[in-house]
Amino acid sequence: MTREQCGQASTNPQGAVVASERATTLRHDRMGVRRWCPVSMSKVELHFGAATDVGRVREHNEDSYLAEPPVFVVADGMGGHHGGDVASRIVAEEFARMAHEGYDRSRGAQAVTETLRAAQRRIGEYAEQQRAGQDDWYAGTTVVAALLVEDDETDKWLLVNMGDSRIYRINQGALDQISVDHSLVQELMDAGVLSPEDAATHPDRHVITRALGGPELPEPDFFLLPLPSAERLVLVSDGVTGMIGDDLLERILTEATDPRDAADRVVSAAVAAGGNDNATAVVVDVVGWQSRDASYDAEQQRLSLEEKLGAQPFAREP
């Protein structure tokens, strides 16, 4: 793994940082990029890390991610080289544009919907160009995203899901899955005809029911989460969850106090378990925030969380 300092962290399979005009190229095969720095936006301080790996089976990494606070994204592309990798990168680029240009934090869901529409349009245009003479050519992608919004004048996480990439939280030392997979096996489990154990080996476990890149834009799921209820957020592609169980994921995320190390260890565990797919993880810690209540001690809250998470204060440049 290579470690980098603050900045945009949207990567394509070749490791190019595509979310910023300050783009550089990072060569990696089974390597990742991880970033960690605090961000102060509306008096919310975040530490974060990210890692991605092509795995042991695939030749190309079709996952992309974005870590541009206060916006975080993981997208898992489908369609092969020059298909899924481009589709997932488009999603990261569009969310990076939203983060860079800014958005009305009281209208977070609308901003996300507009961003998804822009990504869907670009993926469709790209597909039309590539599909000439190849009727079965396809480019699509899942997406999970987390961004800070305001609700009733309170800072909250807005979480977004489309497909089978997942969002988890760590709350009081326990792992909790927030998103619900848009997949055939999830529908069968919801109907009571398939157990979670059987779903893990079902032949159609990779069939998803919502994704960007199809003829119509599906409805995403939205979740609103108060900051105190998520000490740590985790966004992962199914190359992680398809290889390691929730018990191991929880152990890694509760033992690794640095979000960079947490992301690295999650991806490394997925690769060590077989690495059948590309694996990507973005880990975000809420280290501190300031309440609008004047009696609230924001500094004490930050120190309390640092002590609980094992985080150390970030030394800012003078």
Short mmCIF file of the C-alpha atoms (twelve columns), coordinates in Angstrom:
data_MODEL
# 
_entry.id   MODEL 
# 
loop_
_atom_site.group_PDB 
_atom_site.id 
_atom_site.type_symbol 
_atom_site.label_atom_id 
_atom_site.label_alt_id 
_atom_site.label_comp_id 
_atom_site.label_asym_id 
_atom_site.label_seq_id 
_atom_site.Cartn_x 
_atom_site.Cartn_y 
_atom_site.Cartn_z 
_atom_site.pdbx_PDB_model_num 
ATOM 1   C CA . MET A 1   0.000   0.000   0.000   1 
ATOM 2   C CA . THR A 2   1.105   3.553   -0.578  1 
ATOM 3   C CA . ARG A 3   0.138   6.303   1.802   1 
ATOM 4   C CA . GLU A 4   -0.740  9.835   0.773   1 
ATOM 5   C CA . GLN A 5   -1.762  13.015  2.496   1 
ATOM 6   C CA . CYS A 6   -4.949  15.048  2.260   1 
ATOM 7   C CA . GLY A 7   -6.682  15.573  -1.036  1 
ATOM 8   C CA . GLN A 8   -8.996  13.945  -3.538  1 
ATOM 9   C CA . ALA A 9   -8.806  10.197  -3.682  1 
ATOM 10  C CA . SER A 10  -10.852 8.987   -6.597  1 
ATOM 11  C CA . THR A 11  -8.964  6.214   -8.301  1 
ATOM 12  C CA . ASN A 12  -9.409  4.299   -11.511 1 
ATOM 13  C CA . PRO A 13  -8.059  0.765   -11.919 1 
ATOM 14  C CA . GLN A 14  -4.633  2.020   -12.934 1 
ATOM 15  C CA . GLY A 15  -4.462  4.154   -9.797  1 
ATOM 16  C CA . ALA A 16  -4.887  7.543   -11.473 1 
ATOM 17  C CA . VAL A 17  -6.344  10.221  -9.268  1 
ATOM 18  C CA . VAL A 18  -9.186  11.409  -11.482 1 
ATOM 19  C CA . ALA A 19  -11.238 13.580  -9.171  1 
ATOM 20  C CA . SER A 20  -9.008  16.582  -9.283  1 
ATOM 21  C CA . GLU A 21  -7.260  18.837  -11.737 1 
ATOM 22  C CA . ARG A 22  -4.162  18.088  -9.646  1 
ATOM 23  C CA . ALA A 23  -4.234  14.567  -11.077 1 
ATOM 24  C CA . THR A 24  -1.191  12.392  -10.672 1 
ATOM 25  C CA . THR A 25  -0.581  8.793   -11.611 1 
ATOM 26  C CA . LEU A 26  0.112   6.166   -8.991  1 
ATOM 27  C CA . ARG A 27  1.318   2.833   -10.305 1 
ATOM 28  C CA . HIS A 28  0.022   -0.188  -8.477  1 
ATOM 29  C CA . ASP A 29  -0.983  -3.761  -9.072  1 
ATOM 30  C CA . ARG A 30  -1.952  -5.210  -5.720  1 
ATOM 31  C CA . MET A 31  -1.476  -1.895  -4.077  1 
ATOM 32  C CA . GLY A 32  -3.860  0.713   -2.823  1 
ATOM 33  C CA . VAL A 33  -4.020  4.359   -1.973  1 
ATOM 34  C CA . ARG A 34  -5.022  5.564   1.447   1 
ATOM 35  C CA . ARG A 35  -5.643  9.039   2.744   1 
ATOM 36  C CA . TRP A 36  -6.140  10.437  6.209   1 
ATOM 37  C CA . CYS A 37  -6.686  13.996  7.298   1 
ATOM 38  C CA . PRO A 38  -9.181  15.991  9.332   1 
ATOM 39  C CA . VAL A 39  -11.724 18.199  7.655   1 
ATOM 40  C CA . SER A 40  -13.509 21.078  9.301   1 
ATOM 41  C CA . MET A 41  -16.817 21.746  7.608   1 
ATOM 42  C CA . SER A 42  -19.679 23.056  9.676   1 
ATOM 43  C CA . LYS A 43  -17.495 22.236  12.677  1 
ATOM 44  C CA . VAL A 44  -17.361 18.512  11.900  1 
ATOM 45  C CA . GLU A 45  -13.957 16.830  12.025  1 
ATOM 46  C CA . LEU A 46  -13.394 13.656  10.022  1 
ATOM 47  C CA . HIS A 47  -10.468 11.289  9.687   1 
ATOM 48  C CA . PHE A 48  -10.542 8.814   6.821   1 
ATOM 49  C CA . GLY A 49  -8.649  6.205   4.856   1 
ATOM 50  C CA . ALA A 50  -9.212  4.181   1.682   1 
ATOM 51  C CA . ALA A 51  -7.710  1.162   -0.042  1 
ATOM 52  C CA . THR A 52  -8.388  -0.850  -3.182  1 
ATOM 53  C CA . ASP A 53  -6.904  -4.015  -4.665  1 
ATOM 54  C CA . VAL A 54  -7.415  -5.820  -7.979  1 
ATOM 55  C CA . GLY A 55  -7.498  -9.166  -6.147  1 
ATOM 56  C CA . ARG A 56  -6.011  -12.487 -7.216  1 
ATOM 57  C CA . VAL A 57  -8.342  -13.432 -10.074 1 
ATOM 58  C CA . ARG A 58  -9.312  -10.348 -12.078 1 
ATOM 59  C CA . GLU A 59  -6.874  -8.710  -14.484 1 
ATOM 60  C CA . HIS A 60  -8.330  -5.227  -14.100 1 
ATOM 61  C CA . ASN A 61  -9.746  -3.266  -11.186 1 
ATOM 62  C CA . GLU A 62  -13.258 -2.059  -12.016 1 
ATOM 63  C CA . ASP A 63  -13.773 -0.453  -8.589  1 
ATOM 64  C CA . SER A 64  -13.427 3.290   -8.050  1 
ATOM 65  C CA . TYR A 65  -13.680 5.336   -4.892  1 
ATOM 66  C CA . LEU A 66  -13.830 8.957   -3.836  1 
ATOM 67  C CA . ALA A 67  -12.653 10.410  -0.537  1 
ATOM 68  C CA . GLU A 68  -13.188 14.145  -0.857  1 
ATOM 69  C CA . PRO A 69  -14.709 15.307  2.428   1 
ATOM 70  C CA . PRO A 70  -17.501 15.693  3.100   1 
ATOM 71  C CA . VAL A 71  -18.302 13.254  0.255   1 
ATOM 72  C CA . PHE A 72  -17.235 9.581   0.197   1 
ATOM 73  C CA . VAL A 73  -18.078 7.031   -2.502  1 
ATOM 74  C CA . VAL A 74  -17.391 3.448   -3.537  1 
ATOM 75  C CA . ALA A 75  -18.501 2.240   -6.990  1 
ATOM 76  C CA . ASP A 76  -18.142 -1.317  -8.287  1 
ATOM 77  C CA . GLY A 77  -18.150 -1.404  -12.072 1 
ATOM 78  C CA . MET A 78  -19.593 -4.155  -14.256 1 
ATOM 79  C CA . GLY A 79  -18.928 -4.931  -17.878 1 
ATOM 80  C CA . GLY A 80  -15.243 -5.739  -18.027 1 
ATOM 81  C CA . HIS A 81  -12.247 -3.637  -18.963 1 
ATOM 82  C CA . HIS A 82  -13.208 -0.362  -20.677 1 
ATOM 83  C CA . GLY A 83  -16.754 -0.985  -19.454 1 
ATOM 84  C CA . GLY A 84  -17.169 -1.336  -15.716 1 
ATOM 85  C CA . ASP A 85  -13.986 0.529   -14.882 1 
ATOM 86  C CA . VAL A 86  -15.138 3.534   -16.916 1 
ATOM 87  C CA . ALA A 87  -18.663 3.432   -15.451 1 
ATOM 88  C CA . SER A 88  -17.407 3.393   -11.861 1 
ATOM 89  C CA . ARG A 89  -14.908 6.156   -12.600 1 
ATOM 90  C CA . ILE A 90  -17.676 8.324   -14.054 1 
ATOM 91  C CA . VAL A 91  -19.609 7.981   -10.789 1 
ATOM 92  C CA . ALA A 92  -16.552 9.026   -8.766  1 
ATOM 93  C CA . GLU A 93  -15.966 11.979  -11.074 1 
ATOM 94  C CA . GLU A 94  -19.551 13.222  -10.823 1 
ATOM 95  C CA . PHE A 95  -19.568 13.028  -7.031  1 
ATOM 96  C CA . ALA A 96  -16.187 14.760  -6.995  1 
ATOM 97  C CA . ARG A 97  -17.710 17.526  -9.081  1 
ATOM 98  C CA . MET A 98  -20.545 17.861  -6.560  1 
ATOM 99  C CA . ALA A 99  -18.056 18.037  -3.680  1 
ATOM 100 C CA . HIS A 100 -15.831 20.539  -5.461  1 
ATOM 101 C CA . GLU A 101 -18.637 22.851  -6.612  1 
ATOM 102 C CA . GLY A 102 -20.519 22.555  -3.334  1 
ATOM 103 C CA . TYR A 103 -24.113 21.581  -2.688  1 
ATOM 104 C CA . ASP A 104 -27.029 22.780  -0.619  1 
ATOM 105 C CA . ARG A 105 -26.618 20.677  2.510   1 
ATOM 106 C CA . SER A 106 -30.303 21.117  3.342   1 
ATOM 107 C CA . ARG A 107 -31.130 19.443  0.000   1 
ATOM 108 C CA . GLY A 108 -28.661 16.584  0.057   1 
ATOM 109 C CA . ALA A 109 -30.969 13.966  -1.468  1 
ATOM 110 C CA . GLN A 110 -31.782 16.259  -4.395  1 
ATOM 111 C CA . ALA A 111 -28.085 16.958  -4.970  1 
ATOM 112 C CA . VAL A 112 -27.323 13.236  -4.984  1 
ATOM 113 C CA . THR A 113 -30.196 12.506  -7.369  1 
ATOM 114 C CA . GLU A 114 -28.927 15.140  -9.789  1 
ATOM 115 C CA . THR A 115 -25.417 13.687  -9.542  1 
ATOM 116 C CA . LEU A 116 -26.686 10.171  -10.250 1 
ATOM 117 C CA . ARG A 117 -28.623 11.459  -13.255 1 
ATOM 118 C CA . ALA A 118 -25.477 13.094  -14.622 1 
ATOM 119 C CA . ALA A 119 -23.524 9.860   -14.133 1 
ATOM 120 C CA . GLN A 120 -26.283 7.809   -15.754 1 
ATOM 121 C CA . ARG A 121 -26.319 10.134  -18.745 1 
ATOM 122 C CA . ARG A 122 -22.537 9.986   -19.190 1 
ATOM 123 C CA . ILE A 123 -22.458 6.199   -18.851 1 
ATOM 124 C CA . GLY A 124 -25.225 5.923   -21.435 1 
ATOM 125 C CA . GLU A 125 -23.411 8.191   -23.864 1 
ATOM 126 C CA . TYR A 126 -20.197 6.225   -23.435 1 
ATOM 127 C CA . ALA A 127 -22.048 2.938   -23.924 1 
ATOM 128 C CA . GLU A 128 -23.596 4.147   -27.171 1 
ATOM 129 C CA . GLN A 129 -20.166 4.998   -28.522 1 
ATOM 130 C CA . GLN A 130 -18.731 1.599   -27.561 1 
ATOM 131 C CA . ARG A 131 -21.713 -0.553  -28.481 1 
ATOM 132 C CA . ALA A 132 -21.451 -0.112  -32.258 1 
ATOM 133 C CA . GLY A 133 -21.368 -3.614  -33.674 1 
ATOM 134 C CA . GLN A 134 -21.373 -5.183  -30.180 1 
ATOM 135 C CA . ASP A 135 -24.966 -5.700  -29.128 1 
ATOM 136 C CA . ASP A 136 -23.989 -7.461  -25.899 1 
ATOM 137 C CA . TRP A 137 -21.561 -4.734  -24.757 1 
ATOM 138 C CA . TYR A 138 -22.449 -3.290  -21.346 1 
ATOM 139 C CA . ALA A 139 -21.151 -0.813  -18.798 1 
ATOM 140 C CA . GLY A 140 -22.741 -0.405  -15.402 1 
ATOM 141 C CA . THR A 141 -21.852 0.195   -11.779 1 
ATOM 142 C CA . THR A 142 -23.117 0.017   -8.240  1 
ATOM 143 C CA . VAL A 143 -22.697 2.992   -5.928  1 
ATOM 144 C CA . VAL A 144 -22.680 3.650   -2.210  1 
ATOM 145 C CA . ALA A 145 -22.081 7.157   -0.910  1 
ATOM 146 C CA . ALA A 146 -21.938 9.054   2.363   1 
ATOM 147 C CA . LEU A 147 -22.082 12.835  2.650   1 
ATOM 148 C CA . LEU A 148 -22.681 15.402  5.346   1 
ATOM 149 C CA . VAL A 149 -26.025 17.180  5.230   1 
ATOM 150 C CA . GLU A 150 -28.180 19.356  7.464   1 
ATOM 151 C CA . ASP A 151 -31.514 18.153  8.791   1 
ATOM 152 C CA . ASP A 152 -33.479 20.281  11.241  1 
ATOM 153 C CA . GLU A 153 -30.332 22.440  11.599  1 
ATOM 154 C CA . THR A 154 -28.384 19.363  12.718  1 
ATOM 155 C CA . ASP A 155 -25.392 17.783  10.970  1 
ATOM 156 C CA . LYS A 156 -26.157 14.242  9.817   1 
ATOM 157 C CA . TRP A 157 -24.882 11.593  7.438   1 
ATOM 158 C CA . LEU A 158 -26.885 11.057  4.280   1 
ATOM 159 C CA . LEU A 159 -26.179 7.536   3.057   1 
ATOM 160 C CA . VAL A 160 -26.990 6.369   -0.464  1 
ATOM 161 C CA . ASN A 161 -27.133 2.866   -1.920  1 
ATOM 162 C CA . MET A 162 -27.729 1.380   -5.350  1 
ATOM 163 C CA . GLY A 163 -26.622 -2.213  -5.944  1 
ATOM 164 C CA . ASP A 164 -24.804 -4.641  -3.658  1 
ATOM 165 C CA . SER A 165 -21.900 -2.541  -2.415  1 
ATOM 166 C CA . ARG A 166 -22.506 -1.887  1.263   1 
ATOM 167 C CA . ILE A 167 -22.416 0.731   4.005   1 
ATOM 168 C CA . TYR A 168 -21.725 -0.287  7.595   1 
ATOM 169 C CA . ARG A 169 -21.291 1.670   10.797  1 
ATOM 170 C CA . ILE A 170 -19.468 1.001   14.017  1 
ATOM 171 C CA . ASN A 171 -21.581 2.128   16.958  1 
ATOM 172 C CA . GLN A 172 -20.565 1.427   20.558  1 
ATOM 173 C CA . GLY A 173 -18.061 -1.133  19.349  1 
ATOM 174 C CA . ALA A 174 -20.506 -3.142  17.234  1 
ATOM 175 C CA . LEU A 175 -20.808 -3.509  13.451  1 
ATOM 176 C CA . ASP A 176 -24.173 -2.672  11.932  1 
ATOM 177 C CA . GLN A 177 -25.087 -2.964  8.236   1 
ATOM 178 C CA . ILE A 178 -27.041 0.115   7.157   1 
ATOM 179 C CA . SER A 179 -27.640 -0.457  3.443   1 
ATOM 180 C CA . VAL A 180 -29.797 -3.254  2.036   1 
ATOM 181 C CA . ASP A 181 -28.468 -5.102  -1.012  1 
ATOM 182 C CA . HIS A 182 -30.335 -4.654  -4.276  1 
ATOM 183 C CA . SER A 183 -29.791 -8.249  -5.353  1 
ATOM 184 C CA . LEU A 184 -31.723 -11.352 -6.290  1 
ATOM 185 C CA . VAL A 185 -30.578 -13.279 -3.231  1 
ATOM 186 C CA . GLN A 186 -31.606 -10.394 -0.938  1 
ATOM 187 C CA . GLU A 187 -35.101 -10.497 -2.441  1 
ATOM 188 C CA . LEU A 188 -35.219 -14.265 -1.898  1 
ATOM 189 C CA . MET A 189 -34.115 -13.813 1.709   1 
ATOM 190 C CA . ASP A 190 -36.713 -11.090 2.239   1 
ATOM 191 C CA . ALA A 191 -39.352 -13.477 0.890   1 
ATOM 192 C CA . GLY A 192 -38.222 -16.124 3.378   1 
ATOM 193 C CA . VAL A 193 -37.258 -18.701 0.749   1 
ATOM 194 C CA . LEU A 194 -33.484 -18.430 1.161   1 
ATOM 195 C CA . SER A 195 -31.318 -18.397 4.268   1 
ATOM 196 C CA . PRO A 196 -28.266 -16.122 4.637   1 
ATOM 197 C CA . GLU A 197 -26.078 -19.236 4.686   1 
ATOM 198 C CA . ASP A 198 -27.516 -20.470 1.378   1 
ATOM 199 C CA . ALA A 199 -27.329 -16.977 -0.113  1 
ATOM 200 C CA . ALA A 200 -23.544 -16.966 0.311   1 
ATOM 201 C CA . THR A 201 -23.210 -19.856 -2.157  1 
ATOM 202 C CA . HIS A 202 -26.268 -19.305 -4.365  1 
ATOM 203 C CA . PRO A 203 -25.368 -19.442 -8.092  1 
ATOM 204 C CA . ASP A 204 -27.163 -16.129 -8.696  1 
ATOM 205 C CA . ARG A 205 -25.654 -14.299 -5.718  1 
ATOM 206 C CA . HIS A 206 -23.985 -11.774 -8.027  1 
ATOM 207 C CA . VAL A 207 -27.211 -10.811 -9.824  1 
ATOM 208 C CA . ILE A 208 -28.144 -7.283  -8.774  1 
ATOM 209 C CA . THR A 209 -31.505 -5.611  -9.292  1 
ATOM 210 C CA . ARG A 210 -30.481 -1.934  -9.330  1 
ATOM 211 C CA . ALA A 211 -27.442 -0.300  -10.900 1 
ATOM 212 C CA . LEU A 212 -26.396 2.685   -12.950 1 
ATOM 213 C CA . GLY A 213 -26.001 2.059   -16.668 1 
ATOM 214 C CA . GLY A 214 -29.324 0.401   -17.489 1 
ATOM 215 C CA . PRO A 215 -32.071 1.833   -19.710 1 
ATOM 216 C CA . GLU A 216 -33.661 3.701   -16.772 1 
ATOM 217 C CA . LEU A 217 -32.240 5.300   -13.644 1 
ATOM 218 C CA . PRO A 218 -33.357 3.196   -10.643 1 
ATOM 219 C CA . GLU A 219 -34.395 4.759   -7.373  1 
ATOM 220 C CA . PRO A 220 -31.555 4.754   -4.839  1 
ATOM 221 C CA . ASP A 221 -32.100 4.048   -1.161  1 
ATOM 222 C CA . PHE A 222 -31.453 6.950   1.198   1 
ATOM 223 C CA . PHE A 223 -30.664 6.698   4.911   1 
ATOM 224 C CA . LEU A 224 -30.288 9.600   7.352   1 
ATOM 225 C CA . LEU A 225 -27.963 8.960   10.274  1 
ATOM 226 C CA . PRO A 226 -27.191 11.242  13.249  1 
ATOM 227 C CA . LEU A 227 -23.440 11.749  13.673  1 
ATOM 228 C CA . PRO A 228 -23.322 10.438  17.277  1 
ATOM 229 C CA . SER A 229 -24.777 7.110   16.114  1 
ATOM 230 C CA . ALA A 230 -21.868 6.356   13.778  1 
ATOM 231 C CA . GLU A 231 -18.397 6.693   15.277  1 
ATOM 232 C CA . ARG A 232 -17.079 5.039   12.113  1 
ATOM 233 C CA . LEU A 233 -18.606 4.591   8.646   1 
ATOM 234 C CA . VAL A 234 -17.403 1.919   6.238   1 
ATOM 235 C CA . LEU A 235 -18.143 1.744   2.501   1 
ATOM 236 C CA . VAL A 236 -17.106 -1.470  0.723   1 
ATOM 237 C CA . SER A 237 -17.519 -3.202  -2.613  1 
ATOM 238 C CA . ASP A 238 -18.804 -6.777  -2.723  1 
ATOM 239 C CA . GLY A 239 -15.248 -7.945  -3.336  1 
ATOM 240 C CA . VAL A 240 -14.900 -7.424  0.422   1 
ATOM 241 C CA . THR A 241 -18.223 -8.754  1.693   1 
ATOM 242 C CA . GLY A 242 -18.138 -11.708 -0.695  1 
ATOM 243 C CA . MET A 243 -14.848 -12.873 0.805   1 
ATOM 244 C CA . ILE A 244 -15.009 -12.103 4.538   1 
ATOM 245 C CA . GLY A 245 -17.868 -12.336 7.004   1 
ATOM 246 C CA . ASP A 246 -19.246 -9.662  9.273   1 
ATOM 247 C CA . ASP A 247 -17.509 -11.134 12.325  1 
ATOM 248 C CA . LEU A 248 -14.049 -10.662 10.811  1 
ATOM 249 C CA . LEU A 249 -15.024 -7.288  9.387   1 
ATOM 250 C CA . GLU A 250 -16.152 -6.133  12.833  1 
ATOM 251 C CA . ARG A 251 -12.973 -7.372  14.481  1 
ATOM 252 C CA . ILE A 252 -10.755 -5.544  11.993  1 
ATOM 253 C CA . LEU A 253 -12.716 -2.311  12.233  1 
ATOM 254 C CA . THR A 254 -12.798 -2.284  16.032  1 
ATOM 255 C CA . GLU A 255 -9.132  -3.213  16.447  1 
ATOM 256 C CA . ALA A 256 -7.637  -0.806  13.888  1 
ATOM 257 C CA . THR A 257 -7.952  2.662   15.371  1 
ATOM 258 C CA . ASP A 258 -6.377  4.496   12.423  1 
ATOM 259 C CA . PRO A 259 -8.866  4.564   9.501   1 
ATOM 260 C CA . ARG A 260 -5.994  4.144   7.033   1 
ATOM 261 C CA . ASP A 261 -4.952  0.925   8.708   1 
ATOM 262 C CA . ALA A 262 -8.580  -0.200  8.963   1 
ATOM 263 C CA . ALA A 263 -9.119  0.224   5.210   1 
ATOM 264 C CA . ASP A 264 -5.849  -1.547  4.428   1 
ATOM 265 C CA . ARG A 265 -6.613  -4.466  6.709   1 
ATOM 266 C CA . VAL A 266 -10.148 -4.911  5.376   1 
ATOM 267 C CA . VAL A 267 -8.944  -5.086  1.771   1 
ATOM 268 C CA . SER A 268 -5.948  -7.268  2.666   1 
ATOM 269 C CA . ALA A 269 -8.249  -9.716  4.472   1 
ATOM 270 C CA . ALA A 270 -10.474 -9.987  1.399   1 
ATOM 271 C CA . VAL A 271 -7.470  -10.698 -0.804  1 
ATOM 272 C CA . ALA A 272 -6.051  -13.206 1.674   1 
ATOM 273 C CA . ALA A 273 -9.402  -15.009 1.732   1 
ATOM 274 C CA . GLY A 274 -9.112  -15.667 -1.993  1 
ATOM 275 C CA . GLY A 275 -9.342  -12.288 -3.701  1 
ATOM 276 C CA . ASN A 276 -11.946 -13.495 -6.198  1 
ATOM 277 C CA . ASP A 277 -13.007 -9.947  -7.016  1 
ATOM 278 C CA . ASN A 278 -11.728 -6.391  -6.808  1 
ATOM 279 C CA . ALA A 279 -11.879 -5.206  -3.201  1 
ATOM 280 C CA . THR A 280 -12.303 -1.602  -2.047  1 
ATOM 281 C CA . ALA A 281 -12.930 -0.003  1.350   1 
ATOM 282 C CA . VAL A 282 -13.377 3.581   2.518   1 
ATOM 283 C CA . VAL A 283 -13.352 4.163   6.297   1 
ATOM 284 C CA . VAL A 284 -14.484 7.455   7.843   1 
ATOM 285 C CA . ASP A 285 -14.270 8.389   11.527  1 
ATOM 286 C CA . VAL A 286 -16.247 11.203  13.103  1 
ATOM 287 C CA . VAL A 287 -13.648 12.544  15.523  1 
ATOM 288 C CA . GLY A 288 -15.526 15.618  16.695  1 
ATOM 289 C CA . TRP A 289 -18.335 18.002  16.003  1 
ATOM 290 C CA . GLN A 290 -19.796 21.124  17.529  1 
ATOM 291 C CA . SER A 291 -23.414 21.260  18.521  1 
ATOM 292 C CA . ARG A 292 -25.514 24.331  17.871  1 
ATOM 293 C CA . ASP A 293 -26.293 24.209  21.568  1 
ATOM 294 C CA . ALA A 294 -23.961 26.771  23.156  1 
ATOM 295 C CA . SER A 295 -23.748 24.660  26.312  1 
ATOM 296 C CA . TYR A 296 -22.251 21.756  24.355  1 
ATOM 297 C CA . ASP A 297 -18.503 21.258  24.850  1 
ATOM 298 C CA . ALA A 298 -17.271 20.394  21.342  1 
ATOM 299 C CA . GLU A 299 -13.635 20.095  22.425  1 
ATOM 300 C CA . GLN A 300 -14.519 17.640  25.148  1 
ATOM 301 C CA . GLN A 301 -16.598 15.626  22.687  1 
ATOM 302 C CA . ARG A 302 -13.654 15.502  20.260  1 
ATOM 303 C CA . LEU A 303 -11.234 14.394  22.973  1 
ATOM 304 C CA . SER A 304 -13.702 11.817  24.229  1 
ATOM 305 C CA . LEU A 305 -14.054 10.316  20.787  1 
ATOM 306 C CA . GLU A 306 -10.302 10.382  20.233  1 
ATOM 307 C CA . GLU A 307 -9.810  8.480   23.465  1 
ATOM 308 C CA . LYS A 308 -12.513 5.978   22.537  1 
ATOM 309 C CA . LEU A 309 -11.262 5.438   18.978  1 
ATOM 310 C CA . GLY A 310 -7.593  5.676   19.807  1 
ATOM 311 C CA . ALA A 311 -7.148  8.573   17.383  1 
ATOM 312 C CA . GLN A 312 -4.463  11.146  17.953  1 
ATOM 313 C CA . PRO A 313 -4.917  14.869  17.312  1 
ATOM 314 C CA . PHE A 314 -3.767  15.778  13.801  1 
ATOM 315 C CA . ALA A 315 -0.847  18.186  13.724  1 
ATOM 316 C CA . ARG A 316 -1.933  20.999  11.438  1 
ATOM 317 C CA . GLU A 317 0.547   22.932  9.389   1 
ATOM 318 C CA . PRO A 318 1.236   26.416  10.841  1 
# 
